């Protein structure tokens, strides 16, 4: 997360707004826009893990924005693969969430905490790629803790011999 994103987050808390929105419906519209802007970066963060660590065996899904049980909104991007499914573990998850009682939206993983989600422009969405990568990597790390390293195909694949 960039310091600019943190400054936007703190300004929202200070001003009682989210971007320039005050009402819940206006904030939800900004959330919907943020999800569209983040989508290619969430996909890229998961695709990078799939290529480098899952050796292309992963399956990517995205829900788009949907209403949650508490009346909030969320969008979920997941990456699953055969070893993770066989171990009965959840996939790697990137989640944008705007809970019914929240002041503004957040990003989180399936097993890792909360990051402010204050994205209003394509440039701000691009700045979130390192955060999305960190969330996805932390999620994978925690899934390994729940089982073991063998759920990551790159750790068990034959290594090429040095020439």
Secondary structure per residue as TSV (DSSP state, phi and psi in degrees):
chain	resnum	aa	ss	phi	psi
A	1	X	-	360.0	134.1
A	2	X	-	-80.0	159.4
A	3	X	H	-65.5	-28.9
A	4	X	H	-62.3	-40.6
A	5	X	H	-63.6	-41.0
A	6	X	H	-64.3	-40.8
A	7	X	H	-63.0	-40.2
A	8	X	H	-62.1	-42.0
A	9	X	H	-60.7	-49.7
A	10	X	H	-66.2	-36.4
A	11	X	H	-63.7	-40.3
A	12	X	H	-59.4	-45.4
A	13	X	H	-62.9	-43.4
A	14	X	H	-62.5	-44.1
A	15	X	H	-91.6	-7.9
A	16	X	T	70.7	27.6
A	17	X	-	-126.3	176.3
A	18	X	B	-133.5	106.2
A	19	X	T	64.7	-123.8
A	20	X	T	-105.0	10.3
A	21	X	B	-93.1	140.1
A	22	X	-	-111.3	-43.6
A	23	X	S	-80.1	154.4
A	24	X	H	-59.0	-47.0
A	25	X	H	-59.0	-39.1
A	26	X	H	-67.9	-37.8
A	27	X	H	-66.2	-38.9
A	28	X	H	-64.2	-36.7
A	29	X	H	-64.8	-40.0
A	30	X	H	-64.0	-37.3
A	31	X	H	-62.2	-45.4
A	32	X	H	-59.1	-41.3
A	33	X	H	-65.6	-42.1
A	34	X	H	-60.3	-40.1
A	35	X	H	-62.7	-43.4
A	36	X	H	-61.5	-43.1
A	37	X	H	-67.1	-35.5
A	38	X	H	-79.4	-23.3
A	39	X	H	-49.8	-50.1
A	40	X	H	-65.3	-28.6
A	41	X	H	-78.3	-36.2
A	42	X	H	-63.8	-44.2
A	43	X	H	-61.8	-43.5
A	44	X	H	-63.5	-43.1
A	45	X	H	-60.1	-42.7
A	46	X	H	-72.7	-38.4
A	47	X	H	-62.8	-36.7
A	48	X	H	-62.0	-44.7
A	49	X	H	-64.0	-41.3
A	50	X	H	-59.9	-47.4
A	51	X	H	-64.9	-49.9
A	52	X	H	-79.8	-36.9
A	53	X	T	-114.6	-30.5
A	54	X	S	-98.7	0.4
A	55	X	T	55.3	37.3
A	56	X	T	77.5	13.6
A	57	X	-	-91.8	-2.9
A	58	X	-	-77.8	155.7
A	59	X	E	-120.4	124.7
A	60	X	E	-100.5	136.9
A	61	X	E	-134.8	154.6
A	62	X	E	-141.9	136.6
A	63	X	-	-89.8	-22.8
A	64	X	-	72.1	-178.8
A	65	X	S	-75.5	133.7
A	66	X	E	-141.6	156.7
A	67	X	E	-79.2	139.5
A	68	X	-	-96.3	169.7
A	69	X	T	-60.3	-33.0
A	70	X	T	-82.8	3.4
A	71	X	S	91.7	0.6
A	72	X	-	-84.0	-165.2
A	73	X	E	-128.3	153.1
A	74	X	E	-153.2	159.9
A	75	X	E	-136.9	138.3
A	76	X	E	-130.1	132.2
A	77	X	E	-115.6	132.4
A	78	X	E	-130.0	156.3
A	79	X	E	-133.9	115.0
A	80	X	E	-117.7	162.5
A	81	X	-	-154.6	162.7
A	82	X	H	-55.4	-46.3
A	83	X	H	-65.3	-37.8
A	84	X	H	-66.5	-43.9
A	85	X	H	-64.9	-42.2
A	86	X	H	-62.9	-31.2
A	87	X	T	-81.5	-3.9
A	88	X	T	72.7	25.5
A	89	X	-	-98.1	156.1
A	90	X	-	-68.1	158.0
A	91	X	-	-74.0	174.9
A	92	X	E	-69.4	133.8
A	93	X	E	-128.1	133.6
A	94	X	E	-114.9	127.5
A	95	X	E	-130.9	127.8
A	96	X	E	-99.7	126.6
A	97	X	E	-134.9	141.8
A	98	X	E	-133.5	84.3
A	99	X	-	-61.2	152.9
A	100	X	T	-56.1	-34.5
A	101	X	T	-98.1	7.0
A	102	X	-	-83.2	148.9
A	103	X	S	-71.7	-38.0
A	104	X	S	-155.4	170.3
A	105	X	-	-73.2	165.4
A	106	X	E	-139.9	162.2
A	107	X	E	-107.3	148.6
A	108	X	E	-158.3	170.2
A	109	X	E	-107.0	-175.1
A	110	X	S	-71.9	-28.8
A	111	X	S	-126.0	1.3
A	112	X	S	-127.6	154.3
A	113	X	-	-47.7	-153.1
A	114	X	E	-115.1	134.1
A	115	X	E	-123.7	137.2
A	116	X	E	-60.1	142.6
A	117	X	-	-117.1	93.8
A	118	X	-	-122.6	70.0
A	119	X	-	-112.9	123.6
A	120	X	-	-129.1	-10.0
A	121	X	S	-136.9	161.0
A	122	X	H	-58.2	-36.3
A	123	X	H	-65.9	-40.8
A	124	X	H	-66.3	-36.7
A	125	X	H	-62.5	-44.2
A	126	X	H	-61.1	-35.1
A	127	X	H	-65.2	-18.1
A	128	X	T	-85.1	-8.0
A	129	X	H	-54.9	-46.2
A	130	X	H	-60.6	-36.3
A	131	X	H	-66.1	-45.6
A	132	X	H	-61.3	-40.2
A	133	X	H	-63.4	-42.4
A	134	X	H	-64.7	-41.6
A	135	X	H	-62.8	-48.0
A	136	X	H	-62.4	-43.1
A	137	X	H	-65.3	-41.4
A	138	X	H	-64.1	-39.5
A	139	X	H	-61.3	-47.2
A	140	X	H	-60.9	-43.3
A	141	X	H	-56.9	-45.3
A	142	X	H	-68.7	-33.1
A	143	X	H	-65.8	-37.1
A	144	X	H	-61.9	-40.7
A	145	X	H	-61.0	-33.9
A	146	X	H	-72.8	-23.6
A	147	X	S	-128.2	-99.8
A	148	X	-	-166.7	176.0
A	149	X	G	-61.9	-21.6
A	150	X	G	-67.7	-8.9
A	151	X	G	-76.1	-9.5
A	152	X	S	-101.4	107.1
A	153	X	H	-52.7	-34.7
A	154	X	H	-64.7	-20.9
A	155	X	H	-82.6	-16.1
A	156	X	H	-116.7	-2.7
A	157	X	S	-71.3	145.7
A	158	X	-	-59.1	139.0
A	159	X	-	-94.4	139.5
A	160	X	-	-66.1	144.0
A	161	X	-	-79.1	144.1
A	162	X	-	-69.8	141.2
A	163	X	-	-69.2	360.0
